[in-house]
Amino acid sequence: YGELLFDAGKFPEAVDWLTRFVDTGAELVEVEHIKRLAYALRNLGRFDRAMDVCLMLLERDPENRDAREIRVEVMDARGQLEGLEEELKHYVVLLDDGLDRRLKFSVYSRLAQLSLERDDLDGARESFEAAAALNEDDINTVAFLRDIAVREERWKDAVDFTRVEMQSAEDGDERRTHFDRLERILR
């Protein structure tokens, strides 16, 4: 019955039913029941309990994508940066390059941002390069890679990234901005 309530979007009622069922620990409790409970709790903003249920889910299935996804979302929403990077790393390896390309790009971009916040240029570069391999057309990733190259004084890479930015510029003003940046790099 709890699954029907979940499917109908009646999360408070679904949580009540699924909690009672999952907490029985009966042999009939499947990973899917626990996963639905975790999603319902997350949707209701009951993050502490959702995290506990995700841990229960990961005990049964250490490579459960949904549990990792919920944990990442909750930690990021709460600003729990400690542990978030590790959880993202666990999550990204579960994603398929073909089927989950956009999601994997987002995870690598978030990992790169976390590395930048810690001033870990090697980690940021590695994650942005992984993101760029998944989406070569994302000019924001190119800009981050250029900035990292400048900070690391890798001038040839900085010039190459700036040229990519110039080629993708939509108008003359934007091209001029990139050209001016290129002149500063070459000095």
C-alpha positions as CSV (number, residue, x, y, z in Angstrom):
1,Y,0.0,0.0,0.0
2,G,2.9,2.3,0.8
3,E,4.2,1.9,-2.8
4,L,0.8,3.0,-4.2
5,L,0.8,6.1,-2.0
6,F,4.4,6.9,-3.1
7,D,3.4,6.5,-6.8
8,A,0.4,8.8,-6.2
9,G,2.8,11.5,-4.7
10,K,1.2,11.2,-1.2
11,F,4.6,11.2,0.5
12,P,3.5,11.7,4.2
13,E,1.2,8.7,4.0
14,A,3.8,6.7,2.0
15,V,6.4,7.4,4.6
16,D,4.1,6.2,7.4
17,W,3.4,2.9,5.6
18,L,6.8,2.3,4.2
19,T,8.5,3.1,7.5
20,R,6.4,0.6,9.3
21,F,7.0,-2.0,6.6
22,V,10.8,-1.4,6.4
23,D,11.3,-1.2,10.1
24,T,9.8,-4.7,10.5
25,G,12.9,-6.0,8.8
26,A,10.8,-8.8,7.3
27,E,12.2,-10.9,4.5
28,L,9.7,-9.3,2.1
29,V,11.5,-5.9,2.5
30,E,13.3,-5.2,-0.8
31,V,15.8,-2.6,-1.8
32,E,13.0,-0.9,-3.8
33,H,10.9,-0.3,-0.7
34,I,13.9,1.2,1.1
35,K,14.7,3.4,-1.9
36,R,11.1,4.7,-2.1
37,L,11.2,5.5,1.6
38,A,14.4,7.4,1.2
39,Y,13.0,9.4,-1.8
40,A,9.8,10.2,0.1
41,L,11.7,11.4,3.2
42,R,13.9,13.6,1.0
43,N,10.9,15.0,-0.8
44,L,9.4,15.9,2.6
45,G,12.6,17.6,3.7
46,R,13.2,15.0,6.4
47,F,16.8,14.9,5.6
48,D,18.3,13.3,8.7
49,R,16.0,10.3,8.4
50,A,16.5,10.1,4.6
51,M,20.3,9.9,5.2
52,D,19.8,7.1,7.7
53,V,17.6,5.2,5.3
54,C,20.2,5.7,2.5
55,L,22.8,4.2,4.8
56,M,20.5,1.2,5.4
57,L,20.1,0.9,1.6
58,L,23.8,1.1,1.0
59,E,24.3,-1.7,3.6
60,R,22.2,-3.9,1.4
61,D,23.5,-2.6,-1.9
62,P,26.8,-0.6,-1.7
63,E,26.6,0.4,-5.3
64,N,23.0,1.7,-5.2
65,R,22.9,4.9,-7.4
66,D,19.7,6.2,-5.9
67,A,21.1,6.1,-2.4
68,R,24.2,7.9,-3.5
69,E,22.1,10.5,-5.5
70,I,19.9,11.2,-2.5
71,R,22.9,11.6,-0.2
72,V,24.6,14.0,-2.6
73,E,21.5,16.1,-2.9
74,V,20.9,16.3,0.8
75,M,24.5,17.0,1.6
76,D,24.7,19.7,-1.1
77,A,21.4,21.3,0.0
78,R,22.5,21.5,3.6
79,G,26.0,22.8,2.6
80,Q,27.7,19.8,4.2
81,L,30.8,20.1,2.1
82,E,32.7,17.7,4.4
83,G,32.0,14.3,3.0
84,L,30.2,15.7,-0.1
85,E,33.3,15.3,-2.3
86,E,33.8,11.7,-1.2
87,E,30.1,10.9,-1.9
88,L,30.3,12.5,-5.3
89,K,33.3,10.4,-6.1
90,H,31.4,7.2,-5.1
91,Y,28.4,8.4,-7.2
92,V,30.2,9.3,-10.4
93,V,31.7,5.9,-10.8
94,L,28.2,4.4,-10.8
95,L,27.2,6.6,-13.7
96,D,27.3,5.3,-17.3
97,D,29.2,7.5,-19.8
98,G,26.6,7.0,-22.5
99,L,23.3,7.0,-20.6
100,D,24.2,9.4,-17.9
101,R,26.5,11.8,-19.8
102,R,24.8,15.0,-18.7
103,L,24.5,13.9,-15.1
104,K,28.1,12.7,-15.0
105,F,29.2,16.1,-16.5
106,S,27.3,17.9,-13.7
107,V,28.9,15.7,-11.0
108,Y,32.4,16.3,-12.4
109,S,31.7,20.0,-12.5
110,R,30.6,20.0,-8.9
111,L,33.7,18.0,-7.9
112,A,35.8,20.6,-9.7
113,Q,34.0,23.5,-7.9
114,L,34.6,21.8,-4.5
115,S,38.3,21.4,-5.4
116,L,38.5,25.1,-6.3
117,E,36.9,26.1,-3.0
118,R,39.8,24.3,-1.3
119,D,42.3,25.8,-3.7
120,D,43.2,22.3,-5.0
121,L,44.1,23.2,-8.6
122,D,45.2,19.7,-9.5
123,G,41.8,18.2,-8.3
124,A,39.9,21.0,-10.1
125,R,41.8,20.6,-13.3
126,E,41.3,16.8,-13.3
127,S,37.6,17.1,-12.7
128,F,37.1,19.9,-15.2
129,E,39.0,17.9,-17.8
130,A,36.8,14.9,-17.1
131,A,33.7,17.2,-17.5
132,A,35.1,18.7,-20.8
133,A,35.6,15.2,-22.2
134,L,31.9,14.6,-21.7
135,N,30.8,18.0,-23.1
136,E,33.4,19.6,-25.3
137,D,31.0,22.5,-26.2
138,D,30.6,23.8,-22.6
139,I,32.5,27.1,-22.8
140,N,32.2,27.6,-19.0
141,T,34.4,24.6,-18.5
142,V,36.9,26.0,-20.9
143,A,36.9,29.2,-19.0
144,F,37.6,27.4,-15.7
145,L,40.4,25.4,-17.4
146,R,41.9,28.6,-18.8
147,D,41.8,30.3,-15.3
148,I,43.5,27.3,-13.8
149,A,46.2,27.3,-16.5
150,V,46.9,31.0,-15.8
151,R,47.1,30.4,-12.0
152,E,49.5,27.5,-12.7
153,E,51.4,29.6,-15.2
154,R,50.9,27.1,-18.0
155,W,50.8,29.8,-20.6
156,K,50.5,27.6,-23.7
157,D,47.4,25.9,-22.3
158,A,46.0,29.3,-21.2
159,V,46.5,30.6,-24.8
160,D,44.9,27.5,-26.3
161,F,41.8,27.8,-24.0
162,T,41.5,31.5,-24.8
163,R,41.5,30.8,-28.5
164,V,38.7,28.2,-28.0
165,E,36.8,30.9,-26.2
166,M,37.4,33.4,-29.0
167,Q,36.1,31.0,-31.6
168,S,32.9,30.3,-29.6
169,A,32.3,34.0,-29.0
170,E,28.8,35.1,-30.1
171,D,29.6,38.7,-31.0
172,G,32.4,41.2,-31.5
173,D,32.4,42.5,-28.0
174,E,32.8,39.0,-26.6
175,R,35.6,38.3,-29.0
176,R,37.3,41.5,-28.1
177,T,37.1,40.6,-24.4
178,H,38.8,37.2,-25.1
179,F,41.4,38.9,-27.4
180,D,42.3,41.4,-24.6
181,R,42.7,38.5,-22.2
182,L,44.9,36.7,-24.8
183,E,47.1,39.8,-25.1
184,R,47.5,39.9,-21.2
185,I,48.5,36.2,-21.2
186,L,51.0,36.7,-23.9
187,R,52.8,39.6,-22.2
